[in-house]
Amino acid sequence: MIEEVDVEIFTVSVQDGNPSVVRLVGELDLAGVPRLTTVLASLDGNLELDCSQLSFIDAAGLGALQDAHHARAARGATLVITNPSRLLLRLIGLLGLDTVLEVRALGDGLP
């Protein structure tokens, strides 16, 4: 007999503050985008997306980050991507999103 195990591939948690810190953990792909979008839409003010535990991101995930940036800007707030992996930094640069998204890598003056 085969047992089915429900494994969370992508989780989002929020630490309230100013800015609020949204931790992305796991794999952000097309299946995880609705969860991220729902969480971000429920929050007001400036946000930091902590990507230190994000192990994978696809085009849908990158699009969600760009959409979230534009939604924050339309509200007069900011969205900063923090602690991205080198791969995420490279993808952001290759796609030209480094001219759109605010990104702070480790060592960029973060406390």
Secondary structure, 3 states (H helix, E strand, C coil): CCCCCCCCCEEEEEECCCCEEEEEEEEECCCCHHHHHHHHHCCCCCEEEEEEEEEEECHHHHHHHHHHHHHHHHCCCCEEEECCCHHHHHHHHHCCHHHCCEEECCCCCCC
